[in-house]
């Protein structure tokens, strides 16, 4: 595996089964975008949504196959966020045109438990399964969405041609999926990954805790009760400690977090634990805070890292 590795923080600087609300990119040239596509899910018992970027020349009826990137949105977003706010289409078009990355299919799932409501009006799922087992987003993603979209768009098909990344909550999800499924993703990147220290998790006010984590860890928990078995199972640092180094080393890791970001300390903790276990990875600390300009500026580098590790 060809990896660019930085072990210290030295940088400061388709057609779906049912389709509704489809939007095709209006810009001439470049790739095509389709938004708010529906996939019925037996695991969830309802439809889930996703958007997809199809690179220039993509034809689902041809014999050509493409690598695939699963790009996850943040806590207040939905499946169109990377496209409408994050300039993902323009960034992808430019990177492909300049041959920085190969033509790639990019799938942007919707992480909302109820896709009919804004994220701020419901408890999040954080790309995990719920504590009571009634909302199994993580299972749906691996068991249904990945095989479905890869069949629809002639994409992926093997670990060597599949990557995952995201911002904030999506960075948490991207790292979590790759850590738990070392056979699925050749590379994973987290931009300002939404990972907290134990102390930060305990210190969240009750409304903030319930909105972010009540569904996954249990509602209305306070103090040390929040550090329960569900939390330990999904927590990224605990996962790194638990997963054998040999399994972690089967994936290429890319962490990028602003030096003034509220998640910086916890992201440094992930970097230090990966270093302690001698797992190759790249860690970047650019000057910045938890905001879209940081992620827009960071996406090209993350895409190039993915391209370096695709088979």
Kinemage of the C-alpha trace (Angstrom):
@kinemage 1
@onewidth
@group {chain A} dominant
@subgroup {mainchain}
@vectorlist {calphas} color= white
{ca unk a 1} P 0.000 0.000 0.000
{ca unk a 2} L 1.435 3.370 -1.038
{ca unk a 3} L 1.073 5.692 1.917
{ca unk a 4} L 2.132 9.207 2.705
{ca unk a 5} L 2.797 9.135 6.432
{ca unk a 6} L 3.234 11.941 8.944
{ca unk a 7} L 3.476 10.793 12.551
{ca unk a 8} L 3.814 14.176 14.218
{ca unk a 9} L 1.643 17.274 14.269
{ca unk a 10} L 4.119 19.496 12.500
{ca unk a 11} L 1.871 21.367 10.096
{ca unk a 12} L 0.411 24.687 11.118
{ca unk a 13} L -0.802 26.329 8.464
{ca unk a 14} P -28.299 6.295 -10.279
{ca unk a 15} L -31.210 5.403 -10.351
{ca unk a 16} L -32.620 4.296 -7.022
{ca unk a 17} L -35.507 1.915 -6.412
{ca unk a 18} L -37.660 4.927 -5.665
{ca unk a 19} L -36.506 8.420 -6.642
{ca unk a 20} L -37.796 11.797 -5.466
{ca unk a 21} L -36.544 15.375 -5.573
{ca unk a 22} L -33.749 14.585 -8.039
{ca unk a 23} L -31.507 17.501 -8.915
{ca unk a 24} L -29.030 17.306 -11.788
{ca unk a 25} L -26.068 19.675 -11.705
{ca unk a 26} L -26.683 22.664 -13.942
{ca unk a 27} L -23.050 23.515 -14.563
{ca unk a 28} L -21.686 22.514 -17.956
{ca unk a 29} L -18.818 20.044 -18.009
{ca unk a 30} L -17.489 18.068 -15.130
{ca unk a 31} L -19.369 15.382 -13.282
{ca unk a 32} L -23.092 14.979 -12.688
{ca unk a 33} L -24.889 15.214 -9.361
{ca unk a 34} L -28.159 13.638 -8.248
{ca unk a 35} L -29.593 14.608 -4.882
{ca unk a 36} L -32.128 13.138 -2.441
{ca unk a 37} L -32.254 9.696 -4.012
{ca unk a 38} L -34.214 7.087 -2.052
{ca unk a 39} L -33.274 3.567 -1.047
{ca unk a 40} L -35.838 1.441 0.822
{ca unk a 41} L -34.219 -0.150 3.861
{ca unk a 42} L -35.415 -3.312 5.541
{ca unk a 43} L -32.981 -2.728 8.404
{ca unk a 44} L -34.423 0.720 9.169
{ca unk a 45} L -37.978 -0.133 8.159
{ca unk a 46} L -38.162 3.043 6.066
{ca unk a 47} L -36.459 4.799 3.162
{ca unk a 48} L -33.058 6.401 3.527
{ca unk a 49} L -31.693 9.168 1.298
{ca unk a 50} L -28.385 9.761 -0.435
{ca unk a 51} L -26.821 11.985 -3.064
{ca unk a 52} L -24.276 10.855 -5.644
{ca unk a 53} L -21.555 12.474 -7.730
{ca unk a 54} L -20.884 10.688 -11.042
{ca unk a 55} L -17.557 11.583 -12.673
{ca unk a 56} L -17.273 12.820 -16.279
{ca unk a 57} L -18.053 10.072 -18.764
{ca unk a 58} L -19.762 7.812 -16.235
{ca unk a 59} L -22.165 5.425 -17.943
{ca unk a 60} L -23.845 2.739 -15.808
{ca unk a 61} L -24.441 0.661 -18.961
{ca unk a 62} L -20.771 0.482 -19.893
{ca unk a 63} L -18.358 -2.184 -18.672
{ca unk a 64} L -16.124 0.347 -16.909
{ca unk a 65} L -16.053 0.353 -13.108
{ca unk a 66} L -15.024 3.191 -10.809
{ca unk a 67} L -13.554 3.562 -7.334
{ca unk a 68} L -16.014 4.890 -4.757
{ca unk a 69} L -15.824 7.335 -1.862
{ca unk a 70} L -18.471 7.478 0.855
{ca unk a 71} L -18.525 11.091 2.070
{ca unk a 72} L -20.387 11.697 5.352
{ca unk a 73} L -21.945 14.993 6.469
{ca unk a 74} L -21.870 16.752 9.844
{ca unk a 75} L -24.377 16.921 12.691
{ca unk a 76} L -26.582 19.715 11.341
{ca unk a 77} L -26.473 18.533 7.732
{ca unk a 78} L -28.040 15.976 5.408
{ca unk a 79} L -27.172 14.240 2.143
{ca unk a 80} L -26.841 17.443 0.082
{ca unk a 81} L -24.623 19.330 2.564
{ca unk a 82} L -21.272 18.520 0.973
{ca unk a 83} L -22.626 19.623 -2.406
{ca unk a 84} L -24.570 22.766 -1.474
{ca unk a 85} L -22.296 24.098 1.263
{ca unk a 86} L -19.007 22.269 0.847
{ca unk a 87} L -18.431 22.836 -2.909
{ca unk a 88} L -17.774 19.114 -3.298
{ca unk a 89} L -18.725 18.964 -6.992
{ca unk a 90} L -16.399 21.797 -7.939
{ca unk a 91} L -13.552 20.341 -5.858
{ca unk a 92} L -14.021 16.888 -7.396
{ca unk a 93} L -14.287 18.240 -10.952
{ca unk a 94} L -11.079 20.221 -10.523
{ca unk a 95} L -9.144 17.349 -8.928
{ca unk a 96} L -10.172 14.938 -11.696
{ca unk a 97} L -9.444 17.451 -14.473
{ca unk a 98} L -5.969 18.070 -13.037
{ca unk a 99} L -5.398 14.314 -12.680
{ca unk a 100} L -4.865 14.639 -8.950
{ca unk a 101} L -7.414 11.856 -8.423
{ca unk a 102} L -8.946 9.278 -10.771
{ca unk a 103} L -12.584 9.552 -11.852
{ca unk a 104} L -14.457 8.470 -8.732
{ca unk a 105} L -18.088 7.925 -7.748
{ca unk a 106} L -18.897 9.767 -4.512
{ca unk a 107} L -21.867 8.654 -2.422
{ca unk a 108} L -23.170 11.022 0.251
{ca unk a 109} L -25.568 9.207 2.601
{ca unk a 110} L -28.137 10.928 4.803
{ca unk a 111} L -27.431 10.243 8.464
{ca unk a 112} L -30.690 11.647 9.864
{ca unk a 113} L -32.899 9.126 11.695
{ca unk a 114} L -35.976 10.824 10.206
{ca unk a 115} L -35.122 12.209 6.764
{ca unk a 116} L -38.326 14.284 6.724
{ca unk a 117} L -37.108 16.509 9.590
{ca unk a 118} L -34.094 18.821 9.949
{ca unk a 119} L -31.280 17.446 12.091
{ca unk a 120} L -31.740 20.149 14.714
{ca unk a 121} L -35.324 18.975 15.329
{ca unk a 122} L -34.479 15.381 16.282
{ca unk a 123} L -32.002 13.322 18.259
{ca unk a 124} L -29.053 12.386 16.077
{ca unk a 125} L -27.841 8.898 15.277
{ca unk a 126} L -24.167 9.855 14.785
{ca unk a 127} L -23.861 7.014 12.229
{ca unk a 128} L -24.218 4.439 15.027
{ca unk a 129} L -26.871 1.905 16.021
{ca unk a 130} L -29.234 3.084 18.732
{ca unk a 131} L -28.893 1.880 22.306
{ca unk a 132} L -32.320 0.223 22.208
{ca unk a 133} L -31.747 -1.450 18.836
{ca unk a 134} L -34.646 0.316 17.093
{ca unk a 135} L -32.464 2.436 14.767
{ca unk a 136} L -29.581 0.502 13.222
{ca unk a 137} L -27.990 3.014 10.850
{ca unk a 138} L -24.530 1.434 11.050
{ca unk a 139} L -25.950 -1.965 10.091
{ca unk a 140} L -27.994 -0.448 7.261
{ca unk a 141} L -24.925 1.281 5.819
{ca unk a 142} L -22.774 -1.855 5.663
{ca unk a 143} L -25.449 -4.435 4.863
{ca unk a 144} L -27.644 -2.462 2.437
{ca unk a 145} L -26.399 0.906 1.224
{ca unk a 146} L -22.854 -0.086 0.237
{ca unk a 147} L -23.858 -3.087 -1.913
{ca unk a 148} L -26.879 -1.250 -3.335
{ca unk a 149} L -25.117 1.871 -4.617
{ca unk a 150} L -22.075 -0.030 -5.832
{ca unk a 151} L -24.359 -2.203 -7.943
{ca unk a 152} L -26.316 0.794 -9.230
{ca unk a 153} L -23.308 2.852 -10.288
{ca unk a 154} L -20.679 0.221 -11.207
{ca unk a 155} L -18.475 1.438 -8.378
{ca unk a 156} L -16.255 -0.073 -5.705
{ca unk a 157} L -16.691 -3.815 -5.550
{ca unk a 158} L -13.605 -4.448 -3.427
{ca unk a 159} L -11.736 -2.921 -0.518
{ca unk a 160} L -8.942 -1.671 -2.787
{ca unk a 161} L -11.439 0.520 -4.663
{ca unk a 162} L -13.419 1.833 -1.696
{ca unk a 163} L -12.736 4.757 0.684
{ca unk a 164} L -14.688 6.654 3.332
{ca unk a 165} L -14.375 10.140 4.792
{ca unk a 166} L -16.316 12.931 6.396
{ca unk a 167} L -16.375 16.105 8.443
{ca unk a 168} L -17.122 16.501 12.161
{ca unk a 169} L -19.832 13.925 12.962
{ca unk a 170} L -19.117 12.459 9.519
{ca unk a 171} L -15.426 12.244 10.367
{ca unk a 172} L -16.359 10.279 13.476
{ca unk a 173} L -18.504 7.963 11.368
{ca unk a 174} L -15.883 7.508 8.647
{ca unk a 175} L -13.153 6.555 11.110
{ca unk a 176} L -15.539 4.321 13.058
{ca unk a 177} L -16.662 2.317 10.025
{ca unk a 178} L -13.104 1.774 8.817
{ca unk a 179} L -11.897 0.703 12.268
{ca unk a 180} L -14.734 -1.785 12.683
{ca unk a 181} L -14.573 -3.146 9.143
{ca unk a 182} L -10.899 -3.512 8.145
{ca unk a 183} L -11.937 -5.576 5.108
{ca unk a 184} L -14.130 -2.815 3.635
{ca unk a 185} L -12.108 0.394 3.184
{ca unk a 186} L -8.621 0.947 1.830
{ca unk a 187} L -8.455 4.485 3.273
{ca unk a 188} L -10.376 6.641 5.724
{ca unk a 189} L -10.168 10.352 6.468
{ca unk a 190} L -11.650 12.523 9.180
{ca unk a 191} L -11.746 16.305 8.843
{ca unk a 192} L -12.215 17.755 12.356
{ca unk a 193} L -13.582 14.387 13.459
{ca unk a 194} L -16.371 14.831 16.027
{ca unk a 195} L -14.601 12.859 18.730
{ca unk a 196} L -14.560 14.105 22.335
{ca unk a 197} L -12.461 13.280 25.364
{ca unk a 198} L -14.248 11.558 28.234
{ca unk a 199} L -14.175 14.836 30.160
{ca unk a 200} L -15.775 16.752 27.264
{ca unk a 201} L -18.442 14.079 26.913
{ca unk a 202} L -19.339 14.228 30.602
{ca unk a 203} L -19.355 18.053 30.558
{ca unk a 204} L -21.973 18.399 27.790
{ca unk a 205} L -25.172 20.059 28.981
{ca unk a 206} L -28.152 17.715 29.065
{ca unk a 207} L -29.853 19.149 25.960
{ca unk a 208} L -26.635 18.944 23.972
{ca unk a 209} L -25.924 15.415 25.164
{ca unk a 210} L -29.434 14.153 24.411
{ca unk a 211} L -29.400 15.706 20.924
{ca unk a 212} L -26.035 14.251 19.972
{ca unk a 213} L -25.820 10.977 21.857
{ca unk a 214} L -29.041 10.130 23.678
{ca unk a 215} L -30.245 7.858 20.909
{ca unk a 216} L -26.958 5.919 20.757
{ca unk a 217} L -25.871 5.771 24.418
{ca unk a 218} L -29.116 6.350 26.351
{ca unk a 219} L -31.140 9.485 27.065
{ca unk a 220} L -30.894 11.695 30.154
{ca unk a 221} L -27.614 10.267 31.425
{ca unk a 222} L -25.415 12.507 33.550
{ca unk a 223} L -21.872 12.429 34.867
{ca unk a 224} L -19.952 9.153 34.809
{ca unk a 225} L -23.121 7.301 33.790
{ca unk a 226} L -22.502 8.611 30.273
{ca unk a 227} L -19.306 6.543 30.073
{ca unk a 228} L -21.285 3.313 29.794
{ca unk a 229} L -20.712 0.180 27.741
{ca unk a 230} L -22.387 1.643 24.645
{ca unk a 231} L -20.130 4.691 24.820
{ca unk a 232} L -17.024 2.545 25.243
{ca unk a 233} L -18.047 0.364 22.303
{ca unk a 234} L -18.454 3.252 19.845
{ca unk a 235} L -15.828 5.660 21.209
{ca unk a 236} L -12.972 6.033 18.706
{ca unk a 237} L -10.114 6.036 21.204
{ca unk a 238} L -11.443 2.913 22.909
{ca unk a 239} L -11.856 1.305 19.499
{ca unk a 240} L -8.228 2.001 18.561
{ca unk a 241} L -7.114 0.494 21.863
{ca unk a 242} L -9.315 -2.565 21.343
{ca unk a 243} L -8.643 -3.365 17.662
{ca unk a 244} L -5.343 -5.193 16.997
{ca unk a 245} L -2.659 -3.016 15.437
{ca unk a 246} L -2.363 -5.476 12.546
{ca unk a 247} L -6.024 -4.867 11.636
{ca unk a 248} L -5.752 -1.090 11.979
{ca unk a 249} L -2.665 -1.144 9.754
{ca unk a 250} L -4.686 -2.609 6.893
{ca unk a 251} L -6.267 0.818 6.312
{ca unk a 252} L -4.618 4.137 5.442
{ca unk a 253} L -5.580 6.844 7.962
{ca unk a 254} L -5.760 10.612 7.487
{ca unk a 255} L -6.646 12.968 10.349
{ca unk a 256} L -6.884 16.741 9.850
{ca unk a 257} L -8.084 18.994 12.671
{ca unk a 258} L -7.784 22.722 13.214
{ca unk a 259} L -5.413 23.805 15.983
{ca unk a 260} L -8.188 25.977 17.502
{ca unk a 261} L -10.971 23.403 17.041
{ca unk a 262} L -12.896 22.219 20.106
{ca unk a 263} L -12.124 18.639 18.992
{ca unk a 264} L -8.371 19.227 18.625
{ca unk a 265} L -7.359 17.683 21.964
{ca unk a 266} L -9.380 14.534 21.333
{ca unk a 267} L -8.070 14.212 17.764
{ca unk a 268} L -4.512 14.525 19.081
{ca unk a 269} L -5.399 11.669 21.427
{ca unk a 270} L -6.294 9.487 18.428
{ca unk a 271} L -3.002 10.404 16.752
{ca unk a 272} L -1.008 9.567 19.876
{ca unk a 273} L -2.697 6.205 20.354
{ca unk a 274} L -2.166 5.246 16.708
{ca unk a 275} L 1.474 6.262 17.118
{ca unk a 276} L 1.798 4.227 20.324
{ca unk a 277} L 0.469 1.170 18.481
{ca unk a 278} L 2.841 1.897 15.563
{ca unk a 279} L -0.024 2.249 13.087
{ca unk a 280} L 1.014 4.348 10.094
{ca unk a 281} L -1.181 7.374 9.574
{ca unk a 282} L -1.103 10.998 8.574
{ca unk a 283} L -2.024 13.655 11.128
{ca unk a 284} L -2.343 17.321 10.219
{ca unk a 285} L -2.943 20.322 12.463
{ca unk a 286} L -3.641 23.341 10.304
{ca unk a 287} L -4.460 26.693 11.831
{ca unk a 288} L -8.243 26.915 11.945
{ca unk a 289} L -11.514 26.362 13.787
{ca unk a 290} L -14.585 24.150 13.355
{ca unk a 291} L -16.035 25.737 10.213
{ca unk a 292} L -16.784 25.099 6.543
{ca unk a 293} L -13.825 27.024 5.176
{ca unk a 294} L -11.500 24.644 6.994
{ca unk a 295} L -13.205 21.585 5.469
{ca unk a 296} L -13.432 23.096 1.977
{ca unk a 297} L -9.694 23.876 2.116
{ca unk a 298} L -8.941 20.405 3.494
{ca unk a 299} L -10.971 18.241 1.133
{ca unk a 300} L -8.514 18.378 -1.828
{ca unk a 301} L -5.680 17.020 0.299
{ca unk a 302} L -7.880 14.290 1.723
{ca unk a 303} L -8.963 13.290 -1.794
{ca unk a 304} L -5.355 13.078 -2.956
{ca unk a 305} L -4.524 10.904 0.051
{ca unk a 306} L -7.400 8.611 -0.917
{ca unk a 307} L -6.170 8.491 -4.521
{ca unk a 308} L -2.669 7.504 -3.364
{ca unk a 309} L -4.138 4.476 -1.599
{ca unk a 310} L -6.658 3.216 -4.150
{ca unk a 311} L -5.818 -0.053 -5.850
